[in-house]
Amino acid sequence: MTAENSTRIRKPAWLRQKLPVGAAYEHVRAMLKENRLHTVCQEAKCPNMWQCFSRQTSTFLILGPRCTRNCRFCSVEHGTPVPPDPAEPGRVADAVKNMGLEYAVITSVTRDDLPDGGAQFFAQTVHEIHNALPDAQAEVLIPDFQGNADALQTVLDSGIAVLNHNLETVPRLYPSVRPEAIYRRSLDLLSQAKKYNAAIATKSGLMLGLGETSDEIRRTLEDLRNSGCDLLTLGQYLQPSASHLPVERFIHPDEFEMWRQTALEMGFAAVASGPFVRSSYHAKELFCAMAF
């Protein structure tokens, strides 16, 4: 299937939703702009952005809007990034406080140009949030830090509740979907995090609809459980533009529910699975669903 043909496929009814724009949405959008903050909601063209902004939530994107990698599924801009802004962690914390968030989600572009991949900025952002709101919990969605164990430990020592790192897809599709990533390296990151501090919940996610088979999904979920992964998200891949990978298949909500049940039977503590599910969608609710 070509990218050109894929863009002509009519989305099924379950992938159409009304946009709940209004005063709350505009408030969040204006606040982010005023504070010169980026969100993965905006940069990655997340289909849930309008809903999340209207609920006064967002996923903060630190270390600039430009990624050093060029994954074929992602609409975040790639190329030479700008230097990190030392005042950014404080601005994120101010936004978290202004929004009254009890649970903050922070992610970043991949910064292979930085010696620690941006780990210290993650840690500083979490520290700033805790200084502004001592009772707030933080979830971080991190890149692979190129396998740098010290960088991973820097983030784990920052006081986070959840460490999220997405596999994104099955190993066979890595060369076409994530050509600069390594499947085993991502699995090892999750395993190392759990061994280093078992009290921190680990989380990962997959996009479905890129051409993976059921057997491949099952084996990948087994790999995640064997790595000690606690939380799982499964969502529908949606092609951001004609230059990105095409959608090979739209997965019915019933199939997403089947995978949710399968993952729970495998031992995942909590699973969010559905066409519009993304890494940080209802992140607080998924974390709270864990049985401690």
N, C-alpha and C positions, 0 to 999 in steps of 0.2 A: 504494500500500500504506500503510495507516495504522499508527501506532505501536502501537495496540492489537492489530492483527492480527499485526504483526511479532513481538511478544513471545510469541505462541502457536506460532510456527514451531519445530518440533523441530530442534535442531541435528543436523547429520549426524555420523556415527560418528567422523570424523577430528577433530572438535572436542571430543571427550570425552577427558579425561585424569585419571589418578589424582593426588591431591595428596600429594606426598612430605613431609608434615609430620614433625617429629621434633625431636631435641635441637638440631641445628644451626639449624633454622628458628626455634625458640623463643629460642635465644641471640641471634640477630640481631634479632628482634622486640623482645626485652627491652632490648637494648643501645640500639636506636634510641629507644625510649620513655624510657629513663633519661637519655639525652643530649638529649632534646627535639628530635629531628631528624625531618624529614619525608622521605618517599621518594615518587617518582612511582609506584612499584609499588603503594603503598597508596592514595594519593589518586586515582589514575586507574583503580583496580581492575584492574590488569594480570593477565591469566590466567596469567602466568608467575611471579607473586610467590612462590608456595610453592616452586617449583623453584629460583629464584634465591636466596632466603633460605637454602634448604637447602644451596646451594653456597657459602654465605658471601659472596654478592655482593648489591648493591643499587644503585639509581640515586638519588643524593641530590637532594632537591628543596629548593633554597634560596629565600630571600626570602619565606618564609611559605607557607601552604597555600591562599591565596585569590587568585584571578586577576582582573585587571581586565577581561578579555574573557570573552565567553560563547559559545564555539564549540559548535556543536550536536552534536558527536560526543563531547565530553570530559566526564568525570564530576568533574573537579577543581572544587571550590567556587569560585564567582565572586561578586564584590561588592567592597566597600571593603576593601582589604588593611590589614594591620597594619604599623606602621613596621618597617623592616629591623632585625634584631638584630645589632649589631656583633660579638657574640661567636660568631655562628653559623659563620663560616668556620673558626675554631679548633676548634669542636666537630666539624665535618665531618672535619677533618684528623685529630683524635683517633680518630674512628670508623674512618677508612681505615687508620690505623696499627694499631688494635686488631684489625681484621679481616685484617690482613696483605695488603692488596690491592696488587698490582703495577700495576693498571690501574683508575683511578677514573673514574666517569661522574657528571657534575654537570649538572643541569638546573634550571629555575626555572619558576614561574608567570610570566605576562606582567605586567610592572609598568609600564604606561603612565603611572602617577602619578609615577614617578621621572624626573628630567631625562635620565639616561643609560640608563634602562630596566633598571637593575641591573647594568650592565656592570662597574662597579668591584667589586661584590660577587663576581661570577664570578672576576675577576682575583685578588682577595684570597683567595678560597677555593683557587684553584690554587696561589698562592704558599704558603699555609699547608700544603697537602698536600706540596709539594716540600720545605718546611722540615722536615716530620715524616718524610718518606720521599723522600730526594733522587732515588732511582732510579725512583720511581713515574711512570707516564704518566697524563695526564689527557685525557679527552674531555669536551667541553661540548656540550650540546644547548640552543641559545639561542633566544629569541624574535627577532622581526625588528627590535627596537629602534627601530621606526617609521622605519627608513631612516637612522638616525644613524650616519654613517661613523666619527666619532670614538669612539663607543661600541664599534663593531665592532673597531676597531684596539686599543682597550684590552684586549679579550679576546684578540685575536690576539697581542699582545705579552706575554701572561702565561706563556708556555711550554707551551702545550697541544700535544698530538699530533694531535688531531682536532677540527675544528669541524663540528658537526652542526646543521642547520636543516631541519626537515621542510616539504615542500610540502603534505603530507597528502592532497591530492586533485587532480583535474584542474581546469583553470581554469573550465570551465563550472559546476562545482558550488561554487565559492567563495562565492557569495551565500547559499547555504543551509547550507553546512558551516562556512565560516570567514568570516562576514559582516563582521568587523572587520579582516580581513587582505587583502592585495593580492598576487595571484599574481606579478606582475612584480617587486614589491619583494622578495619572497622569493628569486626567481631572481637578482636583482641582488646581494643579500647574498652569495650563494654565489660569484658571479663576482668581486665585490670582494675577498672573502677570498682567493681563489686568486691574484688579481693582486697583492695586498699581500704575501703570503708563500706561494709555491708549495710550500714544504717542509711546510706544514701540510696534512694530508689533509682534504678536505671530504666531507661525507656528507649524505644526505637520505633521506627515506622517504615512501612512499604507503600509504594504507589502500585496500584493494579491497573492493568489495561495496556501494558507495554509489550505484550506478547509472551508473558510468562505462562507456564503450564501449572496445573493444579499440583502436580508432584513437586515442581520446583518451589512453589509457595510453601507447601508443607515442609519440605526439607529446610527451607530458610527459616521458618518459624522454629523448627527443632534446633537449628544452629543458635538462634537467639536465646532459646530457653537454656541450652547447654552453656551459654555464656553468662547465665545468671540474670538475664533481662527480666524485669518485673512488669513493666507497662508496655503496651503495644497500641499503635495506631495503624489502621488500614484505610486507605482512601483511593478514590478514582483519579488516575492521571488525566489531566486536561491539557491539551496542547496550547501553550501561550501564544504562539504565532506560527506562520507557515514555515519559518526557518527552524523550528524545533521538531523533535521527534513526533511522528503522528500517533494518534490513539489507535491501537490495534483492536480494542474491544471495550465497550461500555458494560460494566458489571452491574447486574441487577441488585437492588437492595437486599433481596432474599439471599443472594450468594454472599454478600457482605455479612449478613447475619450468620450464615453457615460458618464462615471463617471466624467470626467472633466466638461462636460456641466451640469450634475446634481449638482455638487458641486458649480459651479458658480451660478446656479439658487437658491441654498440654501442661497447664500449671501457671500461666500468666496470671498475675494478681488482678489486673483490670485491663479491659480491652475496649477501645473505641473503633468501630468499623462501620463505614458507610460511605456513600458517594462523595459527600462534602467534608468528610473527616480529614483534618490536616494535623501536622505534628503538635501544634499547640492549641488546637480547637478544644474548648472546654477543658483546658489543662488542669485547672484546679479541681474540677469535678472528678476527673479521672484519677488524680492523685488521692483525693479523699475517699475514692471507692476502694482503695487498697485496704485489706484487712490486716491491721498491725497486731 
